[in-house]
Amino acid sequence: MNLKQLSDILNLSQTTVSRALNGYPEVREATRRRVMEAARRYNYTPNTRAKGLATGRAMSIGHVIPLSRKHEILNPVFGDFITGASEAYVATGYDLVLSLVPDDVQAEHYRNLGAKGNVDGIILHGPLVSDSRIELLREIGLPFLVHGRSSGIEETYPYLDMNNRRAFARATRHLIELGHRRIALLNGDESMDFAARRRAGYEDALREAGIRIDPSLIVSGEMTESLGLQAAGEMLDRPEAPTAFLTSSIVIALGVERAGFRRGLAIGRDLSIITHDDALSYLPNGSDEPLFTATRSSVREAGRRCAELLLASIANPDAPPPQELLEADLIIGRSTGPAPRKDI
C-alpha cells in the first residue's frame, strides 16, 4: 500500500496523512491517532530510503542498553515496550537501532551516535536517580526522550513516566484500609528512579496512617521470582510476620505466592499481595478475573507513546520538550482480603 491509497481510505489529503505519520503538531490528536491506527491495520510502510533522502534524516531511533543490564532485553517488560515503540516506528518508516555497550563507554557511544548521525533520536531506558546521561544527551544535542524520570535533575527534559509514587501510595492505603499493619515492600533496585519513587509512595501511606516504617520489611533487588520467594519466605518465618506484601512486579509476586503456598497460607485470606502489573502480553494477570490485585499501566502503550512523542520532537525541534505522566489503575483481584482477625 502506498501513501495515496492510505489517504483515499481515510478520505484525507496525502499531506495530512504524511504530517500525521511524522508527528507534526498542527495535526489534531484525533486525526493523528486515526491515521496511525489505519497505517497499522493496512500494514502501510513508507519508503524509508526515499524519505531519508528527502529529509536528510537517518530514519532510525536508538535504544542503548548497558551491558550490566543486558538481561533487560530478556525481560518481558522490555519486550512489550519495544513492541509498542516499533508500532509507531513502522507506521512512520523509522527503524529501531539497539546497542549493547559496556557501562564505562556509554558516554563515548552516545557521542559517536550524535557525531555519525546514525540515529535521529534516542529513547533513554531505566533512568537512575540523578542520571548523568540526561545532561550528556542535552550537551550532545541529540533529540531524546526518557522513559521514566530522574529525581534530582531540576532542568527541564522530555519524558514519559508512570506516576509510581502515587500508585504505590494508593496500593498501600488499600491494604491499610483492609486492616493490614505489617506490610512488606519487595522492590526493584532502588538506584533506579522508578523503584525509589515506589518506596517513597509506600512510606507516604504508612506515615499518613501512623504506622512505623520497619526497614526489615523492605527488600530491593533484581525483580525476579527468586527474590519474591526468598525474601517472603524469610519474612513469613518470623514470629511477627507480615500479613501483606506490595511488590514491584508480577514476577516477584509469583515468588511471594509460592512462599505462601509452601507455608499453607491461602492467598487473599491468610496473606494479601498487591503487585504492579505492566499488562504484559506474555504474562497476563489472570484471564477473566485478575489473579493479583494490582496497580496497572500498559508498558506496551508507554512504548508506543514514547516513540510518538520523540518522533514529534524530531519533526518539530522548536516545540517545548514533551512531558507526560500516566496514572495507574488499581485493579482488584483475588490476592487481597481483610487482615487476619487476630492481626487487626
C-alpha positions as CSV (number, residue, x, y, z in Angstrom):
1,M,0.0,0.0,0.0
2,N,1.3,3.5,-0.8
3,L,0.5,6.9,0.7
4,K,-2.1,7.7,-1.9
5,Q,-4.1,4.5,-1.2
6,L,-3.9,5.1,2.5
7,S,-5.1,8.7,2.1
8,D,-8.0,7.5,-0.1
9,I,-9.1,5.0,2.5
10,L,-9.0,7.7,5.2
11,N,-10.6,10.4,2.9
12,L,-7.7,12.7,3.9
13,S,-5.2,14.5,1.8
14,Q,-1.8,12.9,1.3
15,T,-0.2,15.9,3.1
16,T,-2.4,15.5,6.2
17,V,-1.6,11.8,6.3
18,S,2.1,12.4,5.9
19,R,2.1,15.1,8.6
20,A,0.1,12.9,11.0
21,L,2.6,10.0,10.5
22,N,5.5,12.2,11.1
23,G,4.2,13.9,14.3
24,Y,3.6,17.4,13.0
25,P,1.9,19.4,15.9
26,E,-0.6,21.1,13.7
27,V,-2.4,17.8,13.1
28,R,-5.3,17.2,15.6
29,E,-4.7,14.4,18.0
30,A,-7.8,12.5,16.9
31,T,-6.7,12.6,13.3
32,R,-3.2,11.5,14.1
33,R,-4.5,8.5,16.1
34,R,-6.9,7.6,13.3
35,V,-4.1,7.7,10.7
36,M,-1.7,5.7,12.9
37,E,-4.3,3.0,13.5
38,A,-5.1,2.8,9.8
39,A,-1.4,2.5,9.0
40,R,-1.0,-0.4,11.4
41,R,-4.2,-2.0,10.2
42,Y,-3.3,-1.9,6.5
43,N,0.5,-2.5,7.1
44,Y,1.4,0.7,5.4
45,T,5.2,1.1,5.3
46,P,6.7,4.3,4.0
47,N,9.7,4.1,1.6
48,T,12.4,4.7,4.2
49,R,15.3,5.2,1.7
50,A,13.3,7.8,-0.3
51,K,12.1,9.5,2.9
52,G,15.6,9.7,4.3
53,L,17.0,11.3,1.1
54,A,14.2,13.8,1.1
55,T,14.5,14.8,4.8
56,G,18.2,14.3,5.4
57,R,17.5,12.0,8.3
58,A,18.8,8.6,9.3
59,M,15.2,7.4,9.7
60,S,16.2,5.4,12.8
61,I,15.8,5.7,16.6
62,G,18.4,4.4,19.0
63,H,17.9,2.3,22.2
64,V,21.1,1.8,24.2
65,I,21.4,-0.9,26.8
66,P,24.4,-1.0,29.2
67,L,26.0,-4.5,29.4
68,S,25.4,-4.7,33.1
69,R,21.7,-4.6,32.4
70,K,21.7,-6.8,29.2
71,H,19.3,-9.1,31.0
72,E,16.7,-6.4,30.5
73,I,16.4,-7.5,26.8
74,L,15.0,-10.8,28.1
75,N,12.6,-9.1,30.4
76,P,9.0,-9.3,29.1
77,V,8.6,-5.6,30.2
78,F,11.3,-4.5,27.8
79,G,9.9,-6.8,25.0
80,D,6.4,-5.2,25.3
81,F,7.8,-1.7,25.4
82,I,9.8,-2.3,22.2
83,T,6.7,-3.9,20.6
84,G,4.7,-0.7,21.3
85,A,7.5,1.6,20.1
86,S,8.0,-0.5,16.9
87,E,4.4,0.0,16.0
88,A,5.0,3.8,15.9
89,Y,8.3,3.4,14.0
90,V,6.9,1.1,11.3
91,A,3.9,3.4,10.7
92,T,6.3,6.3,10.1
93,G,9.1,4.5,8.2
94,Y,11.6,4.5,11.0
95,D,13.9,1.7,12.1
96,L,14.9,0.7,15.6
97,V,18.7,0.5,16.4
98,L,19.5,-1.5,19.5
99,S,23.0,-1.2,21.0
100,L,24.6,-3.2,23.9
101,V,27.5,-1.2,25.2
102,P,29.9,-1.6,28.2
103,D,28.9,0.7,31.1
104,D,32.1,2.6,31.1
105,V,31.9,3.6,27.4
106,Q,28.2,4.7,27.4
107,A,29.2,8.4,27.1
108,E,31.5,7.7,24.2
109,H,28.8,5.7,22.4
110,Y,26.2,8.4,22.8
111,R,28.7,11.0,21.4
112,N,29.5,8.7,18.5
113,L,25.8,8.3,17.7
114,G,25.4,12.1,17.7
115,A,28.6,12.7,15.6
116,K,27.9,10.0,13.0
117,G,24.2,10.8,12.5
118,N,23.3,7.1,12.7
119,V,20.1,7.9,14.5
120,D,17.7,10.8,14.7
121,G,17.0,10.4,18.3
122,I,17.4,8.3,21.5
123,I,14.9,6.8,23.9
124,L,16.7,6.6,27.3
125,H,15.8,3.4,29.3
126,G,16.0,2.7,33.0
127,P,16.8,6.2,34.3
128,L,18.7,6.3,37.6
129,V,18.3,8.7,40.4
130,S,20.3,11.8,39.3
131,D,21.1,10.2,35.9
132,S,24.1,11.9,34.3
133,R,23.0,10.6,30.8
134,I,20.3,13.2,30.6
135,E,22.7,16.1,30.8
136,L,25.0,14.3,28.4
137,L,22.3,13.9,25.7
138,R,21.4,17.5,26.2
139,E,25.0,18.5,25.7
140,I,25.3,16.4,22.6
141,G,22.2,18.0,21.1
142,L,20.7,14.7,20.0
143,P,16.9,14.6,20.4
144,F,15.9,12.2,23.2
145,L,13.1,11.2,25.4
146,V,13.3,9.5,28.8
147,H,11.1,6.5,29.6
148,G,10.7,7.4,33.3
149,R,12.1,10.3,35.2
150,S,15.2,11.1,37.2
151,S,14.9,12.6,40.7
152,G,17.4,15.3,41.5
153,I,17.5,16.8,38.0
154,E,15.9,20.3,38.0
155,E,16.4,21.2,34.4
156,T,13.5,20.6,32.1
157,Y,13.9,17.4,29.9
158,P,11.5,15.3,27.8
159,Y,9.9,12.3,29.5
160,L,7.0,9.9,29.7
161,D,6.5,8.3,33.1
162,M,4.0,6.4,35.2
163,N,3.2,8.0,38.5
164,N,5.0,5.4,40.6
165,R,4.8,7.3,43.9
166,R,1.1,7.8,43.7
167,A,0.4,4.3,42.5
168,F,2.3,2.7,45.4
169,A,0.8,5.1,47.9
170,R,-2.7,4.1,46.7
171,A,-1.9,0.4,46.9
172,T,-0.5,0.7,50.4
173,R,-3.6,2.7,51.5
174,H,-5.8,-0.1,50.1
175,L,-4.0,-2.6,52.3
176,I,-4.2,-0.4,55.3
177,E,-8.0,0.1,54.7
178,L,-8.3,-3.8,54.8
179,G,-6.7,-3.7,58.3
180,H,-3.1,-4.7,57.4
181,R,-0.4,-3.1,59.6
182,R,2.6,-5.2,58.8
183,I,3.0,-4.6,55.1
184,A,6.2,-5.6,53.3
185,L,7.7,-4.0,50.2
186,L,9.6,-6.1,47.7
187,N,11.0,-3.5,45.3
188,G,13.3,-3.2,42.3
189,D,16.8,-1.9,42.6
190,E,16.4,1.5,44.4
191,S,19.2,3.1,42.4
192,M,16.6,3.1,39.7
193,D,14.3,6.1,39.8
194,F,11.0,4.2,39.5
195,A,11.9,2.0,42.5
196,A,12.9,5.0,44.6
197,R,9.6,6.6,43.8
198,R,7.6,3.4,44.6
199,R,9.3,3.2,48.0
200,A,8.5,6.9,48.7
201,G,4.8,6.2,47.9
202,Y,4.7,3.2,50.2
203,E,6.3,5.2,53.0
204,D,4.0,8.2,52.4
205,A,0.9,6.0,53.1
206,L,2.4,4.3,56.2
207,R,3.3,7.7,57.7
208,E,-0.2,9.1,56.9
209,A,-1.7,6.1,58.8
210,G,0.7,6.5,61.8
211,I,2.4,3.1,61.0
212,R,6.1,2.9,61.8
213,I,8.3,2.2,58.8
214,D,10.1,-1.1,59.5
215,P,13.3,-1.4,57.4
216,S,13.3,-5.2,57.9
217,L,10.1,-5.3,55.9
218,I,11.7,-3.7,52.8
219,V,13.9,-5.6,50.3
220,S,15.1,-4.3,47.0
221,G,17.0,-6.0,44.2
222,E,16.6,-7.6,40.7
223,M,12.9,-8.2,40.1
224,T,12.8,-12.0,39.9
225,E,10.6,-14.8,41.2
226,S,13.5,-15.9,43.4
227,L,13.6,-12.5,45.1
228,G,10.0,-12.9,46.0
229,L,10.3,-16.5,47.1
230,Q,13.4,-15.9,49.3
231,A,12.5,-12.6,50.8
232,A,8.9,-13.5,51.5
233,G,9.9,-16.9,52.9
234,E,12.3,-15.3,55.4
235,M,9.8,-12.7,56.5
236,L,6.9,-15.2,56.8
237,D,9.0,-17.4,59.1
238,R,9.4,-14.6,61.7
239,P,7.3,-14.5,64.8
240,E,5.8,-11.2,63.7
241,A,5.3,-12.0,60.1
242,P,3.8,-9.5,57.6
243,T,0.2,-10.1,56.6
244,A,0.5,-8.3,53.3
245,F,3.1,-7.8,50.5
246,L,3.5,-5.0,48.0
247,T,5.7,-6.0,45.0
248,S,7.2,-4.1,42.1
249,S,6.5,-6.7,39.5
250,I,4.2,-9.6,38.9
251,V,7.2,-11.9,38.6
252,I,8.2,-11.0,42.3
253,A,4.5,-11.6,43.3
254,L,4.6,-15.1,41.9
255,G,7.5,-15.8,44.2
256,V,5.6,-14.4,47.2
257,E,2.6,-16.6,46.2
258,R,4.8,-19.7,46.1
259,A,6.4,-18.8,49.5
260,G,2.9,-18.5,51.0
261,F,1.7,-21.8,49.5
262,R,4.7,-23.6,50.9
263,R,3.6,-22.5,54.4
264,G,0.0,-23.5,53.9
265,L,-1.3,-19.9,53.6
266,A,-4.3,-19.1,51.4
267,I,-3.6,-16.0,49.3
268,G,-6.3,-13.4,49.8
269,R,-7.3,-14.9,53.1
270,D,-4.2,-15.6,55.2
271,L,-1.9,-13.4,53.1
272,S,-2.6,-10.5,50.8
273,I,-0.5,-9.4,47.8
274,I,-0.6,-6.3,45.6
275,T,1.7,-6.0,42.7
276,H,2.4,-3.7,39.8
277,D,1.1,-5.1,36.5
278,D,2.5,-3.8,33.2
279,A,-0.3,-5.6,31.3
280,L,2.2,-7.9,29.7
281,S,1.3,-9.8,26.5
282,Y,3.1,-13.0,27.6
283,L,2.5,-12.8,31.4
284,P,-1.2,-11.9,31.9
285,N,-2.6,-11.3,35.3
286,G,-5.2,-13.9,35.1
287,S,-7.8,-14.3,32.4
288,D,-11.4,-13.5,33.1
289,E,-10.6,-12.3,36.6
290,P,-7.3,-10.7,37.8
291,L,-5.2,-13.1,39.8
292,F,-3.4,-10.3,41.7
293,T,-4.8,-7.0,42.9
294,A,-2.5,-4.6,41.0
295,T,-1.6,-1.2,40.0
296,R,-1.9,-1.5,36.2
297,S,-0.3,0.6,33.5
298,S,0.4,-0.8,30.0
299,V,4.1,-0.8,29.2
300,R,3.3,-1.5,25.5
301,E,1.2,1.6,25.3
302,A,4.0,3.5,27.1
303,G,6.5,2.3,24.4
304,R,4.2,3.4,21.6
305,R,3.6,6.8,23.2
306,C,7.3,7.4,23.9
307,A,8.1,6.7,20.2
308,E,5.3,9.1,19.1
309,L,6.5,11.9,21.4
310,L,10.1,11.6,20.3
311,L,9.2,11.5,16.6
312,A,7.1,14.6,17.1
313,S,10.0,16.3,18.7
314,I,12.3,15.4,15.8
315,A,9.7,16.8,13.3
316,N,9.2,20.0,15.3
317,P,12.5,20.7,17.2
318,D,11.4,24.1,18.4
319,A,8.5,22.8,20.4
320,P,8.8,22.6,24.2
321,P,10.1,19.2,25.4
322,P,7.1,16.9,25.9
323,Q,6.4,15.7,29.5
324,E,3.6,13.2,30.1
325,L,2.7,11.5,33.4
326,L,0.5,8.4,33.2
327,E,-1.7,7.3,36.2
328,A,-2.0,3.6,37.0
329,D,-5.3,2.0,37.7
330,L,-5.9,-0.1,40.8
331,I,-7.3,-3.4,39.7
332,I,-8.9,-5.6,42.4
333,G,-8.1,-9.3,42.1
334,R,-8.2,-12.4,44.2
335,S,-5.0,-11.8,46.1
336,T,-6.2,-9.3,48.7
337,G,-8.6,-9.5,51.6
338,P,-9.0,-8.3,55.2
339,A,-6.1,-8.8,57.6
340,P,-6.5,-12.0,59.6
341,R,-8.7,-11.1,62.6
342,K,-6.0,-11.7,65.2
343,D,-3.9,-9.1,63.5
344,I,-6.5,-6.3,63.2
